[in-house]
Amino acid sequence: MSHRVTPRSSAPANTCYQPVFYIVIQGQKQSFLGNEVFQHDPGRFLALTVPLPMEGMVTVATADEPYLAIKLAVDSGTVLSLLRELPDLEPAKETNRGTSRGVCVCPVAAEMVAAVERLVASLTDSHKRRVLTPMIIREILFYGLQSPQGEQLAAFVTRDRHHARIADVLRHI
């Protein structure tokens, strides 16, 4: 029998998210920053570019279709490398509520979905995992730069920017 997980049956879990893309493959999750709710599902991913204390809970899952997601750490070195290699790359401008604080829910582009599918497939083979997985992660970060959080992502890795200094202070704390 199918069962839908509701906020009443699943308590929120506290965590301090590091810079991350949280990409839902199946189901739905809500993350909370204070009183703000960020709902992410297969059409929208949660993007954080600074460490933040948040709560989260799965809100949609069944026995037949369990909740599935990928948490992809945002490696600042890889993002910086992308920006250096593609100096003409224009990260997407902030268009979503919350992006100025380093958190938003962004639409998942078809190219990112295809890359996530290839990433999952690469994890089942040791050769693919060693060779292809880092390239696919780099590709996903590239698409992240094209998301509404792209400008903040670029700011996060640029050490002379305001948000990068805030991220350093939060990491120290």
Secondary structure, DSSP 8 states (H G I E B T S, - for coil): ------TTTS--EEEEE-SEEEEEEESEEEEEETTEEEEEBTTEEEEESS-EEEEEEEEE--SSS--EEEEEE--HHHHHHHHHH-TT-------STTGGGTEEEEE--HHHHHHHHHHHHHTTSHHHHHHHHHHHHHHHHHHHHTSTTHHHHHHHH-TTSHHHHHHHHHHH-
